[in-house]
């Protein structure tokens, strides 16, 4: 099986032209086939504010009503996605920008209403692995925005960390998959304010301990849940690292 690296890049990197340019240059140096999954939440929040649309969040998750769905689709699948594709084309990479609706790549179910109504938010049901493999065979570099569809003509806002993990799991049957989560920190830290408190290796037992002690909390928990699920589903390697370190081997390795 050939090597495939799936990289998820966070919104803080995407929204800054200088950091995005530096990241994409490093990204192109990764050997073998590549897929890039991106966010862009801060840009969506900024556009919503300019349009007079209120942003509602709960536990770091965006409540997506009908008007906010239009905003995130414009930002994620429009401006951010095509800007990244254009920058990669400049670097001689034959990138193709896609949402989960294109080629039926990512089918999702609208999240059921329980304690919270998240609105038009999707939970991934199925990845069209053959379509992605065909694109890779044709030497395209898929750049995937976190907008999916439900098969009934409806778009859904879907967590980019989850999309990256689900794609990694779906392609692990055909490829040796490495999944890299990139953001502005060095990896998983025991003290968010101390960049030198990196946890170099994190297994399930240590993860549970740190969660119980409140050392790992907030938005890092769903990211790590996705990471451990990916490892359990056959993904060979999962790394959480700083965007500038994707080719250095530094970061937190999930075991």
N, C-alpha and C positions, 0 to 999 in steps of 0.2 A: 504493500500500500504506500502511496506517495504522501509526502508531508503537506499539511495544510495548517496555516496559522490564521486564526480568527481573532481580530483585535477590536475591542470596543473602546471608543474614545469618548470621554466625558465632555459636558457642555462648557466648562471653564476653558478647556483647550480650544474647542471649536470656535468660541466667541472672540478669541484674541487672534488677530491676523498673524502676528509674529510667532506665537506659540504653535499655531496651526501649521504654518509654513515649515517650522523646524521639525515638528512631529512627522509631517508627511514625507519629508526628506529621509528621516530615519526609517519610516514605515516602508519605503520603497526598497530599502536595503535588506529586508527580511527575505531569506531564501525560500524558494518554492511558491506554491499557490497561496493566495491571500484573499481574505474577505474582511472588509471594514464595516463595522456597525457603529453608528454615531448617535449622540443625543443632540441637545440644543435647547434645553429647557429654559435657560436664562434669557436667551434671545426671544423665545416665545413669550415669556413673562413681560419683557420690555415692549414687544409689539402690542400685546394685549393692553398694556397700560396706555400706550399712545392711542389706541382705538377706543379707550374707555370701557374695556371689558375687564371685570374683576377677576383676579386670580385667586382661586381657593385651593388650599393645600391641607392635607391631613397626614401626619406622620411622614412628611416628605413626598407624598404622592399627590399628583395633580387631580383635582376634580374637573372632569371634562364635560361641560355641557355643550349644547349644539354650537354656540358661538365660539367657545374655546376650541372645539374640534376643528373649526375652520382655521383658526389661528395656528394651532400646532401642525396642521397639515401644510399650510402655507410655509411655515418656517422649516419644519423638519424635512418634508418631501420636496420642498421648493428651494428656498434660498440656501439653507445649509447643505443639503444634498448636492445641488448642482455646483455650488462653490467648491466643495471638496472634489467633485469630479473634475472640474476645470483645472484645479491646482494639480491633480494627479496627471491629467493629460499634459500639462506643462512639463511634468517630470518624466514624460514618455511612458506613462503607464496607461494601458487601454482600459480605463475605468468605465463602468456603466452604473448609473445611479438608479436605484429602485426603491420602491416602497414594498410593503408586504402584499399589497394588492396586485402589483405587477407580476405577470406570469403565475398568479395565484401562489406566490412564494410562501406567504404566512397566513394561514387560516386561524382566526381567533373566535372565541366566544365572548360576548358582552358579559362583563363581570356581574354576577347576580347581586341584587340589593340585599344587604344584611343590616348590620348596624349603620353602615355608611353607603350612600348611593354615589358611586364614583362616576356615574354618567356613561359617556361613550368611551369606556376603557375596556380593552380586550385582554383576555388571558389566552396564551397561545395553545391551540389545539393540535395543529399539524404544520410541519415544514415540508415544502415541496423539494425534497432533496434531489431528485433527478434533474429538475430545472437548474438548480445551483451547480450540480456536477457538470451539466452540459455547458453552462457558461464558463466554468473553469477549464473544461476541455478545449473550448474555443479561445482560450487565453485571455478572457475578460477578467477584470478585477471588480467583483460586485461591491458596491457601496450602498449599504442598506439603511434606510430611514425607519424610525420606529413607529410607522403607521401600518396597520394591518387591515384585514377585511374579514367579514363574517360569512361570505358566500351568498349573501342576500342583498348585495348592493350597498352595504353600510361600511364606512370606514371606522376604525377604532384606534385610539391612542394606546400604545403598548410599551411597557417598560423596556428600554434598550438593553439593559443588563440581562433581562430574561430572554430577549430575542437572541442575543449572542450565545447564551448558554444552550438554548433550544436548537439553534443551528449547529452548534458544536456537537450536541448529542445526536442529531439526525445524521450528520456526516461521519460520525465516528465508526460507522459500519463499513465505510468505503475508504477512509483516509486515516492516517496517523494525525490526530487533531491536537493542536496546541491552542489554548484559549488564553488571551492576555487581556486583562482589564487595565486600562490606563486612565490615570487622572493626575491631579497636581501633587499628590503626596507620594512618598517613596514606596508605600505599600500599606499593609495593615499595621497600625501603630498601637502601642499600649497607652500612649499619651498623644492625643491628637495635636497638641500644641508643641510636641517635641519630635522633630524629624529624625532624631537619632534613636527613637524608641521602636524601631522596626522589628516586627516579628518575622524572622527569616523563613520559618517553616510552621505551618498551622495544620494540625490534624483535627479530627472531629472531637476528640476528648478535650483538647486544649481550647477549642472553639467554644464548646459548651461551658467550660469553666469560666472563660473570659466573659461570655454573655451573662452568666449568673452573677458575676462580680461587677457587672456594669462597665467593664473595660472596653468591650466591643458593644456598640449601641448604634441607634439611629439608622441612617441610610446604608451603613456598612453591613448590617444584618441581612437584608435581602440580597445584596451582592454576593455575600459569602454563602448564603443558602443556595443560590444558583451555582456557585463554584463547586460546592460539595456534591450537588446533584449531577453536575457534569462529570466529575471524576467517577462517581458511582455508575454512570452510564457509559463508560468506556473511553472518555476523553483522556488522552495520555498525560497531558500536563495543563495545569491552570496556574497562572501567575497574576498577581495584582501588583502593579508597579507604577512608577512615575512615567509620564509620557516620554520624557527625555532618556529613559533607561531601557527602552524596549529591545535594544540590541546588546545590552551589557550583561544580562543574566541576573541583574539585581532585582530585588523585590521580595514579596511574600509568596512562597510556594505552597500550594494547597495539596495536602496528602490524604 
